Amino acid sequence: MSKKVLVILADGFEEIEAIAPIDILRRAGCQVTIAGLNSKAVRSSRRIQVEADVLLDEYKETPDALVLPGGAPGSENLAKSAKVAEWVKKMNAGRKLIGAICAAPALVLAPTGVLDGKKATCYPGCEGKFSSSTKFSEDQVVVDGNIVSSRGPGTAIEFGLELARQLCGKEKMEELKEKMIVK
């Protein structure tokens, strides 16, 4: 049975941080649903429009993973949403996988408390938004329990591969790396 992944996009999302993990997870065989925060037509930070599968309000399933891309002002728009915070808390309470990249770990995850006592990374300069109990790392991708965090656009493929490893196993991740020519 394929794993279900919910990716939430808000206006101003970072293109690479959204599309690379979506692509990788779909290649891995995951059922990825793209949910638009406020509209099914979501415009990226560089004005590329993506058509979401559903509005977040319409999504009623219980996914195996939640993925939050960064970007400006995408991360800020996610952070302003009580619905997104509810999803983060619900997924964390169920020990489900949560992936966040770029500013999203600092702006979206940190305020919910899910990073308290954990190691995480984010876009350089955003770590000041972490609580004092979150241990900041400069690693490209950081896994601590059910949370996967990553730094930015240049780490999006590594981030997507780690999410695939977490959901589908190391063998599937290695297969994807070979087929995608990733070292």
C-alpha positions in Angstrom: 0.0 0.0 0.0 1.5 3.3 -1.0 2.2 6.0 1.6 0.1 9.1 1.5 1.8 12.5 1.6 0.2 15.9 2.0 2.2 18.8 0.6 0.7 22.2 1.5 1.4 25.1 -0.8 0.8 28.8 0.0 1.3 31.7 -2.3 5.0 32.6 -2.4 6.3 29.0 -2.1 9.8 28.2 -3.3 9.5 26.2 -6.5 12.4 23.8 -6.2 11.6 23.1 -2.5 8.1 22.0 -3.5 8.4 20.3 -6.8 11.6 18.3 -6.2 10.2 16.5 -3.1 6.8 16.0 -4.9 8.5 14.5 -7.9 10.8 12.3 -5.8 8.0 11.0 -3.6 5.8 10.2 -6.6 8.7 8.4 -8.3 9.0 6.4 -5.0 5.4 5.3 -5.4 3.9 7.6 -2.8 0.4 9.0 -3.2 1.2 12.8 -3.0 -1.6 15.3 -2.7 -0.9 18.9 -3.2 -3.2 21.1 -1.2 -3.5 24.8 -1.8 -3.8 26.8 1.4 -6.2 29.4 0.1 -6.7 28.5 -3.5 -6.1 25.6 -5.9 -4.2 28.0 -8.1 -1.1 28.8 -6.1 1.6 31.2 -7.3 5.2 30.6 -6.4 7.7 33.2 -5.3 8.9 33.6 -8.9 5.3 33.8 -10.2 5.0 30.2 -11.5 1.4 29.0 -11.0 0.8 25.5 -9.8 -2.6 23.9 -9.8 -3.1 22.1 -6.4 -5.1 18.9 -6.3 -7.4 20.1 -3.5 -7.9 23.0 -1.2 -6.5 22.3 2.3 -10.0 22.6 3.7 -11.2 19.8 1.4 -8.5 17.3 2.4 -10.0 14.8 4.8 -7.5 11.9 4.8 -4.9 11.0 7.3 -1.6 11.1 5.5 1.6 9.3 6.5 3.6 12.5 6.0 3.2 16.2 5.8 5.6 18.3 3.7 6.0 22.1 4.0 8.1 23.9 1.4 9.7 27.2 2.3 10.0 30.4 0.3 9.2 34.0 0.7 6.5 34.9 1.4 5.3 31.2 1.3 6.7 30.3 4.7 5.1 33.4 6.2 1.8 32.6 4.6 1.9 29.0 6.0 2.9 30.3 9.4 -0.1 32.7 9.5 -2.5 29.8 9.1 -4.1 28.2 12.1 -5.1 25.3 9.9 -1.5 24.6 9.0 -0.5 24.7 12.7 -3.3 22.3 13.5 -2.0 19.9 10.9 1.5 20.1 12.2 0.4 19.4 15.8 -2.0 16.6 14.7 0.8 14.9 12.6 3.3 15.2 15.4 0.8 13.8 18.0 0.4 10.8 15.8 4.2 10.5 15.3 3.7 10.9 11.6 6.5 12.2 9.4 6.8 16.0 9.1 9.2 17.5 6.5 10.0 21.2 6.4 12.6 23.0 4.3 14.1 26.5 4.1 12.3 29.0 6.4 9.5 26.6 7.1 11.2 24.8 10.1 11.8 28.1 11.8 8.6 30.0 10.8 6.0 27.2 10.7 7.3 24.3 12.9 9.0 26.2 15.7 6.0 28.2 16.9 4.0 25.0 17.3 6.6 23.6 19.7 7.2 20.4 17.7 11.0 21.3 17.5 11.4 21.8 21.2 14.1 19.5 22.4 15.0 18.4 18.9 17.9 19.0 16.5 16.9 20.8 13.3 18.1 23.0 10.4 16.7 25.8 8.3 17.6 28.5 5.9 20.7 30.5 7.1 19.6 33.4 9.4 16.3 31.9 10.3 17.6 29.8 13.2 17.0 32.8 15.5 13.3 31.8 15.4 14.1 28.4 17.0 13.4 28.1 20.7 16.4 27.9 23.0 15.7 24.1 23.4 16.0 23.4 19.6 19.6 22.5 18.7 20.4 24.2 15.3 22.6 22.2 12.9 24.2 23.4 9.6 23.8 19.9 8.1 22.0 19.9 4.7 19.2 17.6 6.0 18.5 16.8 9.7 16.4 13.9 11.0 15.3 13.9 14.6 12.5 11.5 15.4 9.6 12.1 13.0 10.9 15.5 11.9 13.0 16.0 8.7 14.3 19.5 8.2 16.5 21.0 5.4 18.3 24.2 4.5 17.0 25.5 1.1 16.6 25.2 -2.7 20.1 23.5 -3.1 19.2 20.8 -0.6 15.7 20.0 -2.0 16.7 16.8 -3.8 18.6 15.5 -0.7 15.5 16.4 1.4 13.2 14.6 -1.0 15.4 11.5 -1.0 15.4 11.5 2.8 11.6 11.7 2.9 11.5 8.8 0.4 13.9 6.8 2.6 11.8 7.5 5.7 8.5 6.5 3.9 9.7 3.7 1.5 13.0 2.4 2.8 16.7 2.7 2.0 16.5 0.4 -0.9 13.9 2.5 -2.7 15.9 5.7 -2.0 19.1 4.1 -3.4 17.1 3.0 -6.5 15.9 6.6 -7.0 19.4 8.0 -6.5 20.7 5.7 -9.2 17.9 6.4 -11.7 18.1 10.2 -11.0 21.9 10.2 -11.3 22.4 11.5 -7.7 25.7 10.8 -6.1 
